[in-house]
């Protein structure tokens, strides 16, 4: 009976992730791209100027909300997680190097989707009498659907975010930290669990401004560290870079040549892996990062919208692409160990380690990947807990936040100390659900023209 139920659930999950999710993400990306006249192309330069022209690692505590860079750093902290290393490796291993091409495609359209999410979050956010700011999908869901139905959808979304990101997702990230550091250093996982839980408690209990303060410092450091390490490998394998890009483009349309099976099956694997891994990497359309972008203090929503686009660009076209280039150039190109598509003892969990170790050596390569995974996973825990925190306050009020934080810290410790990882499948299923809710309501809310700030932001957007 249990096996039969598991089989049914897996089939439903496969149908949702292989077909429904692809249609939703690509459809929403196309819709918002056309609606904004491809804002991700027209306003890309503006977004880069707003991000890199206003970097400040000491933004400080803002009087109501975050600075624009703090909001972006908090969003990127959530976006750049273990999926940028392990997830990318899994997509390449299952879907072939061509899966990266489809990640790029979904990210390109996702930049328009996340622009719309950020603009909506800005326009529907709530500023309380004490100056505190709250915003996110629950607020534009209620605006898109009036009455009890809208409240039900918003409540369902809030519960899903709390479970998927605040609890289960953070446990998966914490377990990754414990496993990676224990394997690299030999330190017991329970000791690592205590340290991660203590750091998490310090940040969580300090409120949203402490989350933003840590994010604006951690994100630039971890990104630069990983990119420098990746560049070292690419310089050592520079003669294989043309072949690496050639494999990405060739196997995007001829994946059966490397992963086997029929053309239709292989192409479905490449596309579905690219789309699924892309969603859980850059989170465009998932409804998570709007919680951070709603907090930004900007003169008009369009300004934070173009900043949000750069978050997707950094996550997918920079960090995730670095993983892909390192892995493909070392393990696939030049008759690497995966040149034929598979090799015994190679899995998504050790592909990055093998790739970096091929140039840095076993000890240095393993330690480098473990440290980067620690940074990526911990930053994601901070971001996801913050997103859950906003929805806890929406449902239960401020008094429930400390209880939520204590539960989250306890689960983070247990997950880091556990020998078997918590089920990431549950988090992915909830992620698909909240993506469906968020995209549906984003499309509905974007068509409303009842608030003057939207017209102002649309005018600025069209300039």
N, C-alpha and C positions, 0 to 999 in steps of 0.2 A: 504493500500500500504506500509506504513512504517513498519507495523508489519510483512508483508510478506518479505520485504527486510531484516529486522532484523533476521528473522528466517533463511534466506538463508546464511547470514553472519555467524551466530552462527554455522550452520551446516558445513560450509567451515572451520571455525576456529577449530571446534571439530575434523574434519577429519585430518587437518594439525597437530594438537597437539597430537591427540591420535594415529596416525599411522605414518605419514611422519616424525615427529620430533623424534619418538622412533627409527625408522629405521636409520635416519641420525646420531643420537648421538651414538647409539650402534654400528652401522656400522663403523663410523669414529674411535671410541674408539678401536674396534677390529683391524681395519687396522693399526692404529699407534702403537698399542700394539705389533702386530706381526712384523711390520716393524722395531721397535726398540728393539725387543726381550724382551718385557715386561720391559721397562725401569723403570716403576713405582715400580717394585719389585727389579730389579738389583741395581738401583741407589738411592733407598729410603734412605739408610743410608747416602750416600753422600749428598743428599739434606738436610737432618736434620742437618748434621754437618755444611754445608754452611750457613744455616739459623741461628741456635742457637749458632754457633761459631762466628758469626759476628754481633750479635745484638748491635746496637748503637742508642740510642734515641736522639743523638745529631750529626747526620751525617753531618749536615751543608750543605752549598751550594756547590755542586760539579761543577767543571769546565767542563761543557758540560755533561748533563745527570744527572742520580741519582746514588747513591750507590746501590749495589744489594739489601740491606735490605730496602732502601727507595722505590725502585721499587716494591718489594714484599708487603710492607706495604700499598702502594697506591693501588695495586691490591686487597689485602685483604679488604681494606677499602670499595671497591666497592662490593666485593663478600659477605661480612658479613653485611647483611642489615635486614630489617624487615622480609624478607623471611625465615631467620633462626629461627624466632619465630612464626610469624603469618602464614607464608607459610608452615612450618613444621606441625603446628597445623591443617591447612586446609587439608593437605595431609593425616594426620592420621584420621581426622574426616570423610573425603569422601572415602578414600581408605582403611581405617583400619590401625592398627599398622604395618601390613605387608608392607605398602607403604615405610616405612623407610628402609626395606631390599633392595628394588629396588632403593632407593636413594643411598645406599651404592654401589650397583652394577654399577650404572651409574657413580658414582664418581670414582670408581676404574678404569674404562676404561677412564673416563674423565681426569685422571692424565696423561695418555699417550697423549691424545689430546692436553691438555694445554702445555705439554712439546714441542710438535711439533709447536704449535702456538708461543711460546716464542722463540724457536730457529729460526723460520722463521722471526719473528719480529726483532730479533737481526741481522740476516744476510742481511735483505733487508732495514734496517733503513738508513736514510740519515743524514750525518753530514755536516752542513752548514759551510761556511767560518768563521762565527763568533763563531763557536764551539757548537752552539745549535744543538740538536738532535731531529729528528722526525722519528717516525716509527709506524707501525700498519698494520692491514689487507689491507688498501688501497694500501700500497706499495707492498705487495706480491701478491695482486690481479692483479696489473698492470704488475708484472713480469710473472705471470702465463699465462695471456692472453694479448698478444701484440696488439698494435694498438688501433683503436677507440673503439672496443668492450671492451677491458680491461679498458679503461678510463671511459666508460659508467658504467660498473659494479662497479668500484671503487667510482665513483661519487654517484651512487645510494646507495652504502653501507654507504658512508660518511653522506649523507642526513638522512638515516635511523637511524644511530647512534646519530646524533644531535637531532633528534626528539624523539627517543625512550628513550635515556638516559639523554642527556643534558637538555631537556625540560620536556617531559611528565613523564618520570621515576622519575626525581628529584621532580616534583610536587607531585607525589604519596607519596614519602618518606617524604616530608615536611608536607603534610596533616596528615600523621601518627604521626609525632612529635606533631603537634598542637592538635590533638584529644587526644593522650595519656596523654600529660602533662596537658591539660585542665581538663580532667576527673579525673586525680589523684590529682591535686592541686587547681582546681577551677579558675585558671588564665584564662582570656579571650583569645581566640585563636588569636585575632588580635595582642595582646601584644606579645604572643609567636612568631607570624609571624614576627614582627619587629626584635626581638632578633635573630631569625634564619637567616633572610635576612641580617642583619647587619654583623653577623659572616661570612656568606657565601661571602658577598661582600669583607670583609677584606681579606679572603683567595684567592678568585678568582682573585682580582685585584693585588694581590702580585705575580702572575705568577706561573708557574709550580713548582718552587722550594719551594714556600710557601706551596703548596698543599702537596708536599712530606714531608716537615718538620712537618706539622701538622699530617699527616698520621702516620709517624713513632712514634709519641708520643701517639696519640689517640688509635691506634689499639691494642697495648699491654695492655693498661689500661682497655679498654672496654672488651677485651677478658678475662682478669684475673678477673674482676669484675663479669662478667656473670658466669664464671666457678666456682668461689667461692660460689656464691649464689646457683647455681645448685647442688654443692657438699653438701651444707647444707641440701637441700631437700632430696638428695639421701641417706645421712647418716641417716636421720630420717625415711626413707622408705627402709632401706637396706634389710630387710627381704623379700621385694617384688621384688628385683632386678632380681633374677633368673626367676621369673614368667614374669617379663617385657621382658627379652630377649626371653623367650619361646614364648610369644605372637607375638613378631616381626617376628620370624622365622616361627611359625605355620601359622599365618594369611597371610604370604607372598604367601603361596600356597593353603590356604583354607580361603580366605577372605570372602566367602559367609556366613561363620559361624557367622560373626560379623556385616557385612554391609548389608546382605540379598541379594536377587536376585539369579539368576542362577550362576553356577560356572564360566561360560565364562564371563558374565557381571562383576561379582565381581572381577575376576582376571584382566580383562582389566582396571577396575577402580584403582586397587592397583598399577598396573604397570604404567599406564599413569600418575597417580598422583605422583608417585615416580620420574618418568623421568621428567615431566614438572616442578615440584617444585625443583627437583635437578638441572636442567639447570639454573633456575632463582635464585638459591642459589649460586652454585659454578661458574657459567658462563663459564664452560669449553666447548669450541666449539662455544661460542657466538661471539667471536671476540672482546670482550671488553678489557680484561686484557692485551692482547699483546701490547696495547698502552703504558702501564706502563713498561712492561718487556723490551720493545725496548730501554728504556731510561737507563737501567742499564749499569754501567761501569764494564765489566768483560773481562777476557782474551780470552774467547771463548764462543760462543753461548750455548754450552752444559751446562756450569756452571749456566746460568740463567734458562735454561730449567728445571734442577733438582730443582732449587729453586721454580720455578713456580708450580711444582707438589705439593710441601709442602703447597702452598696456598690452593689448593683444599682439601688436607688432613685436614688442620686446619678448613676450612669452614664446610665441611660435616662430617668428622669422629670425630671431636672434638666439635665444637660449635653447629651444628645442632643436632648431636646425643645427646648432653646434654639436649636440648629442648625435644627431643623425650623421653628420659629416665625419665625426670621429669614429663612430661605429662602422659605417660603411667603408670608409677609407682604410681601416685596419683589418676588419673581419671579412669583408666581401671583395674589395678591389685588390688587384694584384694577386689573384689566386689565393685569397684569404681562406681561413678555415670554414667560412660559410659561403664560399663562392658557388657551391652547388645547392645552397638553400637551407641546409641543416647539418648539424654535427653533434655527435654524442657528447653530453656533458655541458652543452651550451643552452642556457635558458635566458629569459628576459631579465632575471634577477642578477645574473653575473656577466651579461654582455658588456656593459659599460666598464666593469672592472677589468675584463679581459682586454678591451680596447685600449684603455689608458695604461694598463700594465705592460702592453706590448712595446710601449715607448718609455714609460717611466720606471719599469721594473715592477715586480710583484708587490713588494712591500709599499713602495711609494704610490703605485697606482691604486692599490686597494684602500690605502689610507686617504688618498685624495678623494676618491669617490665616496667613501664613508663620511668625510667631513662635509662635502657638498650636499650629500643626501640629508645630513643632519640640519644644515642651514635651510635647505629647501623645505623639508618636512616641518621644522619648527616654525618657520615663517607662515606656512600654510595653516598650522594649528592656530596661530594668533589671528590670522584673517578669518578663518572659518568660525572660530569661537565668537569673534566680534559680530559676524553676521547672525549667528544664532542668538546672541545676546539681544540684538535689536528686536528680534521676533519674540523672544521671551518677554521683553518689556511691553511689546505690543499686545500680547495675549494676557499677561498676568500682572503687569505693572512693575515699577522699580524694585519693590520689596522682594520680588522673585529672582532678581538678577544674582545676588550673592549665593542663593541656593543653587542656581544653575551653574555658577562658576565652581562651586565646591564639588558638585557632581561631576562636572567636566574634568576637573583636576584628578579626581579619584579614578575615573575611567582612563585618563591618559597614563597614570602610573600603572594600572593593571595591564593595559595594552602593551606598554613598553617592557614590562617584566614577563609577559606571557611568552611561552615557547611556540604556540601556534597563533598565527595572525587572525584578527577578527575578520569577519566576512566582508570583503570589499564589494561583493556582488550586491548585497543589500543597499549599500550606499549608492552604487551605480544605478540600481532600479529606482531608488528615490530620486536620484539626479535626473533620470529620464522623465519622471513624473513632474518634477518642478520645472524642468525645461519646457515641457508641453504647456503647463499652466502659464508660465511667464511669457512665452512667445505668443500664445493665444491672446492674453490680456494686453501685451505690448501692442499688438496689431490693432486691437480694439481701441485702446486708449490713445494711440497715436493719431487716430482719425478724428478725435474730439477737437473742437475749436471753441471751447467755452472759457478759456483763460487767457488773458492778455499776454502774460509772459511767454506763452508758447508762440504767439505771433511774433513777438520780439526776437525770440531765439531763432525762429524760422527765417526771419529777415536777415539776421546776422549770418545764419548758415548759408544763405544763398549768395552772400557777397563774394 
